[in-house]
Every structure is written in C-alpha cells, then in structure tokens.
Amino acid sequence: MRNILIIGAGKSASYLIKYFLDKSESEDIHITIGDINIKNARKLIGDHDHANAIQLDVFDKESRGNAIKVADIVVSMLPARFHIEVAKDCVTYSTHMVTASYVSPEMQALDSSVKNKGLVFMNEIGVDPGIDHMSAMHVIDGIRAKGGNLILFESFTGGLVAPESDNNLWNYKFTWNPRNVVVAGQGSAAKFIQEGAYKYIPYNRLFRRTEFLDIEGYGRFEAYANRDSLKYQNVYGLDEIKTLYRGTMRRVGFSRAWNMFVQLGMTDDSYSIDDSENMSYRDFVNAFLPYSPTDSVELKFRHALKIDQDDIVWDKLLELDVFNSKKMVELVRATPAEILQKILMDSWTLDEHDKDMIVMYHKFGYTLNGENHQIEATMVAIGEDQTYTAMSKTVGLPVAMATLAILNGKIKTPGVQIPIAKEVYEPILKELEEFGIVFKEKKVSYLGYNPLNI
C-alpha cells in the first residue's frame, strides 16, 4: 500500500481528500492527514479504513520528519511560506512532493538535489496557478502544432461569489484568504507587454485601469493587472509575443469602489496604528481624513475623494457600515490593512448556504498562413456548499490527480517543476472534465489589443 501524507487540512483540502478516499481501494493507497488542529481532518475522513489524522506541527522538526519519512509522496497544503522546510525533508527522505503554490526561489534552489534523487516536486498545480497553466499550454501547443505563431496572450482568473449568492452591492464575498484580497497589487508596479511595448501600472493607479470581458451565460466582468504578467513569458515559450497580460477578475464596478480604500491608504500593511484596539470603525476612517471642527466624517470622506452623494460608490461604502461608531476594531497595534480586513469580513464572509464561483478566461491571438486568428477559452465552476467549494474543487482536484500520476509513474520527469508539459496537463485536463471543470473554446474574429481598455 502506498502512503500519501497531506499536510494541512484547510478549506481547500476537502475535494483533495475526497478524491483520494474515493480511489483508495482501487489505487491501493493510504492517506494520512497532518494538521496542528485535526478536528477538520477527522470530519473530512470520518471512519474511513484507508485514512487517519495525526496532529502535526510543521515547525516541529522531529515530528515533521517522522511523518514524511514513511510517506511515498507529500502533498503540502500549507501557506506558501511554510513549504520549504517540508521540501527539504522530502529531499532528505527521498519523497516526492506536490504543492499548489508558486515556486519560490528557495524551492527552485532545491532543483539539482531533487533531480539527483530522481524525485518529482510538482508546484503550481492548483487553479491559478495551475489550471491556468495547463489550459493555456493546451491551446498554445495546439496552435504551434498547426504552424501558428502566438502574438497575443491574455489570461484572467477570479474567485467570486456565485450568481445565486450574489446579494451585495460589491458583487463580491471572500472565497479565499481575505488578507490576499486586501493587499493585492502592492509591492511593485504591474508589468505587461502591449503591442511590443513594456507597460507599467503603479499601485495607486492599478484599480482605475481595468480591462472588460464577457463570459457567456455569466455577463460582464472587469480585470486588473497582476503584478508581473511577464513571469511566464519564457516558461511558456512566448519570448517573441507582442501582447502578454495576466490579471484578476471582479464584477464590473468593484475596482472603482475599491480604489477609495487605496487612495486613502487603508490597504497599507507597512505600519501599525497606535491604540487601534480602542478605535471604532468610524474612528479608523476618520484617522485618514483632514481635521475639521464642523464637518462630519461622511462629508470629509466625500470631499476627499470627490464622491457625489447619489453615486453608487457611496452606497457601496455605506453598505460596509464603515461609519459605525459602535463597532470596535479590537485589534492591538493593527495595520490599516488588518483593520480594513476585519471590517470587510463583517459583510463579505460567505453565509452558510452561499456558493462560490471560479471564473477563468484566456484569449489567444496568432498568425497562421498569413492571416490573424483569435481563440477565447472560458471556464466557470460553481461550488456545492461551504465544504465542497469551487475553490477547493479547482485547487484540490488537480493537486490530487498530479499526486496519483506521480505515484503511478505517469509523471516521470524529475525536478522542481510546474504543469506545462503534455505528460502532465493532457491527462489532468481530460480527467477534470469528468468533474465538470471544462473549458469552452471558440474562434472569434481577431480584434488585436484595445488600448482604450487599459
């Protein structure tokens, strides 16, 4: 019997664990789930004969090593910054490893050691990154096989609330780590290529330069640029491409409203606010506004950002109850971003019966036989409930499929890698279709790049 160790049993692990349990007998596998808090793990595995839960502190070197050395493969569902210690142990004990996270410099530095031991360390095999890589390379390789030349590639993904659960003015609820939403785009200017020219969008302008796109059956969305759209230019073999742009999707109107917080400095995570635990939500907002002996906080806010009282942006702000003088921050020496996150969680936390949604959109422009062509590929996944979410489905299933493929010798190439090879993406994309994760491709008239959009 082969042993799979899953480290971390958070929200994205439900589908992952279910997939392994469903295949445990036919694949002759046993699943061990290690977590600092094993309550959720026990709930997900029940009394299944092929699974057990153990308490595992990833910072305890001895217990971590003991769990890894008896595993044939390790699936790390930890926050990205904690993967590296697990990875080092996997090298020590000659154990394969799979994660859904971006390849860090520290992880990449292990590549030669991983190859020397004939191990596979598969990373970026979730949804974004993950399904985006695989679905994009499927189309890109197909275009190249016909003799086509890529001149444009755009890719967007959004974790959103499903239409049937969309009941606030922002058309948004947290379906993933709230902190990542609040601090999105910070750290460096967004970088991309437009018609052969490098373009940059600084953080203070990021949410006012959006691209619009339509998904059949789901309406219109907007997208703001990722920090570095060029990260995969060489990896995808797109060195000569004229337009390369990757971004994050939201419903139309979100970015304009979110920009209010950016302009006032409420998303800043670089400093702490004194006496924050004694501030009300209203006090927090007022801390970013000029002093006035007569004007209200609401009036100062509207004047500072030039917002008319009948503007929908103002209604969105009021919906969040940010001017409430009774609700308290209750966070000690918190950063502005941490306080804003707490305020947003009051309104944007998914209710018990809410469903989430993952939306992905790719656009490919290419030349073939002297003519321009364009392909659009879209994917929409809707969650079932708060346990089996669309996010856990699109993250967990490709992780699980890659894990079994490595165990079964179907993915053989050793090293620290991402899923861009045919031996990886072809069977996984095909199996994902069995779970309703399907890309719809259509050919459209080549439109090139519309510089008015961004």
Secondary structure, DSSP 8 states (H G I E B T S, - for coil): -EEEEEE--SGGGHHHHHHHHHHTTTTTEEEEEEESS-HHHHHHHTT-TTEEEEE--TT-HHHHHHHHTT-SEEEE-S-GGGHHHHHHHHHHTT-EEEESS---HHHHTTHHHHHHTT-EEE-S-BBTTBHHHHHHHHHHHHHHHTT-EEEEEEEEEEEEE-GGG--STT---BSS-HHHHHTTT-SS-EEEEETTEEEEE-HHHHTTS-EEEEETTTEEEEEEE-SBTTTTTTTTT-TT-SEEEEEEEEETTHHHHHHHHHHHTTT--SS--TTGGG-BHHHHHHTTS---SSS-HHHHHHHHHT--TT-HHHHHHHHTTTT-SSSB---TT--HHHHHHHHHHHHHB--TT--EEEEEEEEEEEEETTEEEEEEEEEEEE--SSSS-HHHHHHHHHHHHHHHHHHTTSS---EEE-S-SHHHHHHHHHHHHTTT---EEEEE------TTT-
